[in-house]
Amino acid sequence: MSESLIKATAADLKLGARQVLRNIDFDIKAGEIAIFIGPNGGGKTSLIKMLLGLFRPHKGSVWRKPKLKISYVPQKFELNSFLPLKVERLLNFTKTYRHAELHAALEEVDCGHLLTARVGSLSGGELQRILLARAMLSKPDILVLDEALQGVDLAGEVKLNNLISQFSKTNNTAIIMVSHDLHLVMKSTDVVYCIHGHICCHGKPEQIKHMDEFKNIFGSLADQFAVYTHEHDHTHTASHTHVEHDQNGDHTH
């Protein structure tokens, strides 16, 4: 059995007078890949902040393994574009790594050429790749990605999802991905949690899209939900990436 890293038990969260989350139960284990999906305003980011200890449940409990190491890639990274901060300095901000380690991490996300670039000059997609590389450098117990691939094109998203999946497998790292975007879910995902003020349903990706609770929340958008079935025995570039639709409307690559 995999080791439990975070457990929530009947956890409720209030922000001011507003009840944001209620009766949250789950158990995140080492090496597990979990995706939290739900509409905007459904409480996904608040749930993540409760997991990280930034919000305390007013009822129930959240338990974290002692000395748990968590890396977090936010949805947005606010930085003054005029700040003379280079990528190398950003990667070394909390811990100093060898030049070879930094270059290897950036190569993994196709940004090896950006080590000496000024952070303020990066595109949104480049910055998200850099932040992902920075989070993976520390070899965390849990890697939390809060809409972290926004601004990355489809071909890049496919490659980064492969990288995240392999990183989890190699390091026994739990992955928590947060998204309101239903169009791409990794085949290697262990469990999908649908969040709408509570956990309305959860299960394997191929199971959840048939659940009534899921369809009730997303309506016609539920038809966009597709399990990404790319195999990992080869690589491709953007020019060779294509999307096909099977008879059920699912995407395969």
C-alpha positions as CSV (number, residue, x, y, z in Angstrom):
1,M,0.0,0.0,0.0
2,S,1.2,3.5,-0.9
3,E,1.9,5.9,2.0
4,S,-0.7,8.5,2.8
5,L,0.6,12.1,2.4
6,I,-2.6,14.2,3.0
7,K,-6.0,13.1,4.4
8,A,-9.1,15.3,4.7
9,T,-11.9,14.0,6.9
10,A,-15.3,15.7,6.8
11,A,-13.6,19.0,6.3
12,D,-15.7,22.2,5.9
13,L,-14.2,25.6,4.9
14,K,-15.7,29.0,5.5
15,L,-14.3,32.3,4.3
16,G,-15.9,35.0,6.3
17,A,-19.6,34.1,6.4
18,R,-19.5,32.2,3.1
19,Q,-19.4,28.4,3.1
20,V,-16.9,27.5,0.4
21,L,-16.4,23.8,0.9
22,R,-18.3,21.2,2.9
23,N,-17.8,17.6,3.9
24,I,-14.5,17.1,2.0
25,D,-13.0,13.5,2.3
26,F,-10.0,12.2,0.4
27,D,-6.7,10.6,0.9
28,I,-3.7,11.5,-1.3
29,K,-1.0,8.8,-1.5
30,A,2.6,8.8,-2.6
31,G,3.0,8.3,-6.3
32,E,-0.7,9.0,-7.0
33,I,-1.9,11.3,-9.8
34,A,-5.1,13.1,-8.9
35,I,-6.9,15.8,-10.9
36,F,-9.4,18.2,-9.3
37,I,-11.9,19.6,-11.9
38,G,-14.9,21.8,-11.5
39,P,-16.4,25.0,-12.7
40,N,-14.9,28.4,-11.9
41,G,-15.9,29.4,-8.4
42,G,-16.4,25.8,-7.4
43,G,-13.8,25.9,-4.7
44,K,-10.8,24.1,-6.3
45,T,-8.2,26.7,-5.4
46,S,-9.7,27.1,-1.9
47,L,-9.4,23.4,-1.5
48,I,-5.8,23.4,-2.5
49,K,-5.0,26.2,0.0
50,M,-6.7,24.2,2.7
51,L,-4.5,21.2,1.8
52,L,-1.4,23.4,1.9
53,G,-2.3,24.8,5.4
54,L,-3.0,28.3,4.2
55,F,-6.7,27.9,5.2
56,R,-7.8,26.0,8.2
57,P,-11.1,24.0,8.1
58,H,-13.7,25.3,10.6
59,K,-15.0,21.7,10.9
60,G,-13.4,18.3,10.3
61,S,-9.7,17.9,9.8
62,V,-6.8,17.9,7.3
63,W,-3.8,15.8,8.2
64,R,-0.4,16.1,6.6
65,K,2.5,13.8,6.9
66,P,5.2,15.3,9.1
67,K,8.0,17.1,7.2
68,L,6.0,16.8,4.0
69,K,7.7,18.6,1.1
70,I,5.2,20.3,-1.3
71,S,6.1,22.2,-4.5
72,Y,3.4,24.5,-5.8
73,V,3.0,26.0,-9.3
74,P,0.3,28.7,-9.2
75,Q,-2.2,29.7,-11.8
76,K,-0.6,33.1,-12.0
77,F,2.9,34.4,-11.0
78,E,2.8,38.1,-10.5
79,L,6.1,39.8,-11.2
80,N,7.1,43.3,-12.1
81,S,8.2,43.0,-15.8
82,F,10.9,45.7,-15.1
83,L,12.5,43.6,-12.3
84,P,16.0,42.6,-13.5
85,L,15.6,39.0,-12.4
86,K,17.1,36.2,-14.6
87,V,15.8,32.7,-14.9
88,E,18.9,31.2,-13.2
89,R,18.3,33.4,-10.2
90,L,14.6,32.5,-10.0
91,L,15.5,28.8,-10.1
92,N,18.1,29.3,-7.3
93,F,15.9,31.5,-5.2
94,T,15.4,29.1,-2.2
95,K,18.2,26.6,-2.9
96,T,21.3,26.7,-4.9
97,Y,21.7,24.1,-7.6
98,R,24.6,23.2,-9.9
99,H,24.6,24.7,-13.3
100,A,24.2,21.3,-14.9
101,E,21.1,20.6,-12.7
102,L,19.5,23.8,-13.8
103,H,20.2,23.2,-17.5
104,A,18.9,19.7,-17.3
105,A,15.7,20.8,-15.6
106,L,15.1,23.5,-18.3
107,E,15.9,21.1,-21.1
108,E,13.1,18.8,-19.8
109,V,10.6,21.6,-20.4
110,D,12.1,22.8,-23.7
111,C,13.6,25.9,-22.1
112,G,17.3,25.1,-22.0
113,H,18.1,28.2,-24.0
114,L,16.4,30.5,-21.4
115,L,18.7,30.0,-18.4
116,T,20.2,33.5,-18.7
117,A,17.0,35.2,-20.0
118,R,15.3,38.0,-18.0
119,V,12.1,36.6,-16.4
120,G,10.2,39.8,-17.4
121,S,10.8,39.0,-21.1
122,L,9.3,35.5,-21.1
123,S,6.0,34.7,-22.7
124,G,3.2,33.3,-20.4
125,G,3.8,29.8,-21.7
126,E,7.6,30.1,-21.2
127,L,7.1,31.3,-17.6
128,Q,4.8,28.4,-16.8
129,R,7.4,26.0,-18.1
130,I,10.1,27.6,-16.0
131,L,7.9,27.5,-12.8
132,L,7.3,23.8,-13.5
133,A,11.0,23.1,-13.8
134,R,11.6,25.0,-10.6
135,A,9.0,23.0,-8.7
136,M,10.4,19.7,-9.9
137,L,14.0,20.5,-9.1
138,S,13.3,20.1,-5.3
139,K,12.0,16.5,-5.8
140,P,8.9,17.1,-3.6
141,D,6.6,14.5,-2.0
142,I,3.7,16.3,-3.7
143,L,3.6,18.5,-6.8
144,V,0.6,20.8,-6.9
145,L,-0.3,22.3,-10.3
146,D,-3.1,24.9,-10.0
147,E,-4.1,25.6,-13.7
148,A,-0.3,25.5,-14.2
149,L,-0.3,24.8,-17.9
150,Q,-2.3,27.8,-18.9
151,G,-0.7,29.6,-21.8
152,V,1.0,26.5,-23.1
153,D,-0.1,25.3,-26.5
154,L,-1.7,21.9,-27.0
155,A,1.5,20.2,-28.3
156,G,3.4,21.6,-25.3
157,E,0.7,20.6,-22.9
158,V,0.8,17.0,-24.2
159,K,4.6,16.9,-23.7
160,L,4.5,18.4,-20.2
161,N,1.7,16.0,-19.2
162,N,4.0,13.1,-20.3
163,L,6.9,14.7,-18.3
164,I,4.7,15.1,-15.2
165,S,3.6,11.5,-15.4
166,Q,7.1,10.2,-15.8
167,F,8.3,12.5,-12.9
168,S,5.7,11.0,-10.6
169,K,6.6,7.4,-11.5
170,T,10.4,8.0,-11.2
171,N,10.3,9.9,-7.9
172,N,7.1,8.4,-6.3
173,T,5.8,11.9,-6.2
174,A,2.1,12.5,-5.8
175,I,0.6,14.9,-8.4
176,I,-2.4,17.1,-7.7
177,M,-3.5,18.9,-10.9
178,V,-6.3,21.5,-10.7
179,S,-8.3,22.6,-13.8
180,H,-11.6,23.7,-15.1
181,D,-10.6,22.6,-18.6
182,L,-12.0,19.2,-19.5
183,H,-10.3,18.7,-22.8
184,L,-7.3,16.7,-21.7
185,V,-6.8,14.3,-18.8
186,M,-3.8,11.9,-18.6
187,K,-4.4,8.2,-19.1
188,S,-2.1,7.7,-16.1
189,T,-4.4,9.7,-13.8
190,D,-5.4,7.5,-10.8
191,V,-8.5,9.5,-9.7
192,V,-10.5,12.5,-10.8
193,Y,-12.3,14.6,-8.2
194,C,-15.2,16.8,-9.4
195,I,-15.4,19.8,-7.1
196,H,-18.4,22.0,-6.8
197,G,-18.5,23.2,-3.2
198,H,-18.0,19.6,-2.2
199,I,-16.7,16.4,-3.9
200,C,-19.7,15.6,-6.0
201,C,-18.2,12.5,-7.6
202,H,-14.8,10.9,-8.1
203,G,-13.3,7.9,-9.9
204,K,-11.1,6.9,-12.8
205,P,-11.2,9.2,-15.8
206,E,-13.0,6.7,-17.9
207,Q,-15.7,6.2,-15.2
208,I,-16.4,9.8,-14.1
209,K,-17.5,11.1,-17.5
210,H,-20.5,8.7,-17.3
211,M,-21.6,9.8,-13.8
212,D,-24.8,11.7,-13.5
213,E,-23.4,14.1,-11.0
214,F,-20.6,15.1,-13.4
215,K,-23.0,15.6,-16.3
216,N,-25.4,17.7,-14.1
217,I,-22.6,20.1,-13.2
218,F,-20.9,20.5,-16.6
219,G,-24.0,20.0,-18.9
220,S,-23.0,20.1,-22.5
221,L,-19.4,20.8,-21.6
222,A,-19.2,17.2,-20.3
223,D,-19.0,16.1,-23.9
224,Q,-15.5,17.7,-24.1
225,F,-14.1,15.5,-21.4
226,A,-11.6,13.1,-22.9
227,V,-9.0,10.8,-21.6
228,Y,-5.6,11.4,-23.2
229,T,-4.3,8.1,-24.4
230,H,-0.9,8.9,-25.7
231,E,1.6,6.1,-25.3
232,H,5.1,6.9,-23.9
233,D,7.2,4.8,-26.3
234,H,8.1,7.6,-28.6
235,T,8.3,11.4,-28.8
236,H,7.0,13.9,-31.3
237,T,7.3,17.6,-32.1
238,A,4.5,20.1,-32.6
239,S,4.6,19.6,-36.3
240,H,3.8,15.9,-36.0
241,T,1.0,16.3,-33.4
242,H,-2.5,15.8,-34.5
243,V,-5.9,15.3,-32.9
244,E,-8.4,12.9,-34.0
245,H,-11.9,12.2,-32.8
246,D,-13.3,8.8,-32.2
247,Q,-17.0,7.9,-32.5
248,N,-17.6,9.0,-28.9
249,G,-16.1,12.4,-29.4
250,D,-13.0,11.6,-27.4
251,H,-9.6,12.9,-28.4
252,T,-6.8,10.6,-29.2
253,H,-3.2,11.6,-30.1
